[in-house]
Amino acid sequence: MNAIDTSKYKAEVEKEIAETPILVYTKGTKEFPRCGFTMRLKDVFTEMNVPFEFQDVLDNPEKRMFLSEYCEWPTLPKVFIKGEFCGGTDIILEMIENGELEPMIADIKQ
């Protein structure tokens, strides 16, 4: 594989994160999740009644690799809330259990 165009992906990812209050880079879309972790996040955010977007990066290995380096997180999904990288499904579930997620998203509820 050729070297990743870091500047291209950095600008693209930072723009996407800035424009979307809850953005999940994942395997699949909201309509067609392609893994159980993606499905679980869809259920969580739907139940919490917050606007969220999924971006399927399964078919873009360069962007997936860039995101892993950018976040220092090797796996998908990668959840960003209000521009901050929060982790994956397991971390979001922990944040719910600890009561940390609700205050973080209170101002973006639908």
Backbone torsions as a table, in degrees:
resi	resn	phi	psi	omega
1	MET	NA	140.1	178.3
2	ASN	-70.5	165.6	176.8
3	ALA	-62.4	147.1	-179.8
4	ILE	-77.9	138.5	174.6
5	ASP	-79.6	83.1	-174.2
6	THR	-57.4	-42.4	-177.2
7	SER	-63.6	-39.0	179.1
8	LYS	-63.7	-50.2	-177.2
9	TYR	-70.4	-34.7	179.4
10	LYS	-61.1	-50.0	180.0
11	ALA	-63.2	-42.5	-179.7
12	GLU	-62.7	-48.6	-178.3
13	VAL	-65.8	-44.5	-179.8
14	GLU	-63.1	-35.5	176.2
15	LYS	-67.0	-45.8	-179.7
16	GLU	-61.2	-43.8	-179.5
17	ILE	-65.0	-42.0	-178.7
18	ALA	-65.9	-31.6	-175.1
19	GLU	-86.4	-11.6	-171.5
20	THR	-129.3	116.5	-178.0
21	PRO	-57.0	-41.1	174.8
22	ILE	-128.8	112.7	-178.8
23	LEU	-124.8	130.6	179.8
24	VAL	-121.4	118.3	171.8
25	TYR	-85.8	123.7	-167.8
26	THR	-153.4	-174.7	174.8
27	LYS	-99.7	102.8	179.0
28	GLY	105.6	-177.4	-178.2
29	THR	-117.0	175.4	175.3
30	LYS	-60.1	-39.1	-178.1
31	GLU	-73.4	-34.1	-176.9
32	PHE	-136.3	72.6	175.4
33	PRO	-59.9	141.0	-176.2
34	ARG	-111.7	14.4	172.6
35	CYS	-160.0	161.8	-177.9
36	GLY	-64.5	-34.9	179.4
37	PHE	-66.9	-37.7	176.9
38	THR	-65.6	-44.9	178.0
39	MET	-59.5	-41.9	-179.0
40	ARG	-63.7	-42.5	178.2
41	LEU	-65.5	-38.6	176.4
42	LYS	-57.8	-47.1	179.4
43	ASP	-62.1	-44.1	-178.6
44	VAL	-60.1	-53.2	-175.9
45	PHE	-69.9	-32.7	176.0
46	THR	-65.3	-46.3	179.1
47	GLU	-63.0	-33.0	179.8
48	MET	-80.4	-6.5	177.6
49	ASN	58.2	48.1	177.1
50	VAL	-118.5	147.1	175.9
51	PRO	-72.6	135.2	179.1
52	PHE	-149.9	157.3	177.9
53	GLU	-129.6	144.5	172.1
54	PHE	-107.8	140.5	171.0
55	GLN	-123.1	116.3	-178.8
56	ASP	-75.3	116.8	178.4
57	VAL	-115.7	10.4	-178.5
58	LEU	-59.1	-37.8	-177.4
59	ASP	-92.7	9.8	178.6
60	ASN	-125.0	81.0	-174.9
61	PRO	-60.3	-32.0	178.7
62	GLU	-66.6	-44.8	179.7
63	LYS	-66.7	-39.7	176.8
64	ARG	-59.0	-44.5	180.0
65	MET	-65.0	-43.6	178.3
66	PHE	-59.5	-46.1	-179.2
67	LEU	-60.6	-39.0	177.7
68	SER	-62.0	-40.4	177.3
69	GLU	-71.5	-43.3	-177.7
70	TYR	-60.1	-42.8	-176.6
71	CYS	-92.9	-15.1	-170.5
72	GLU	55.6	43.6	-179.0
73	TRP	-139.0	115.6	-169.6
74	PRO	-77.8	-20.2	-170.5
75	THR	-110.1	162.9	170.9
76	LEU	-102.7	151.2	-2.0
77	PRO	-75.6	162.1	175.0
78	LYS	-123.5	117.1	-173.5
79	VAL	-103.9	127.4	173.5
80	PHE	-115.3	129.1	176.8
81	ILE	-123.4	120.7	-178.0
82	LYS	49.3	45.8	175.3
83	GLY	83.7	-5.9	-177.2
84	GLU	-104.4	131.2	175.4
85	PHE	-73.0	125.7	-177.0
86	CYS	-105.4	-25.2	-178.3
87	GLY	128.4	-152.3	179.6
88	GLY	-109.5	-164.5	-176.7
89	THR	-57.0	-45.3	-177.7
90	ASP	-60.4	-39.5	180.0
91	ILE	-69.0	-41.5	178.1
92	ILE	-61.5	-42.7	178.4
93	LEU	-63.8	-38.9	175.2
94	GLU	-63.6	-41.0	179.5
95	MET	-63.2	-35.4	176.6
96	ILE	-66.1	-48.8	-179.6
97	GLU	-59.5	-38.4	-177.9
98	ASN	-83.6	-3.8	-179.2
99	GLY	77.3	14.7	-178.0
100	GLU	-84.8	-29.3	-173.1
101	LEU	-74.7	-43.5	-175.7
102	GLU	-53.7	-51.7	179.1
103	PRO	-64.5	-29.4	-179.1
104	MET	-68.0	-31.3	-176.3
105	ILE	-108.7	0.7	-175.0
106	ALA	-54.0	-38.6	-176.9
107	ASP	-81.8	-1.1	177.4
108	ILE	-115.6	8.7	178.7
109	LYS	-63.8	150.6	-179.2
110	GLN	-78.1	NA	NA
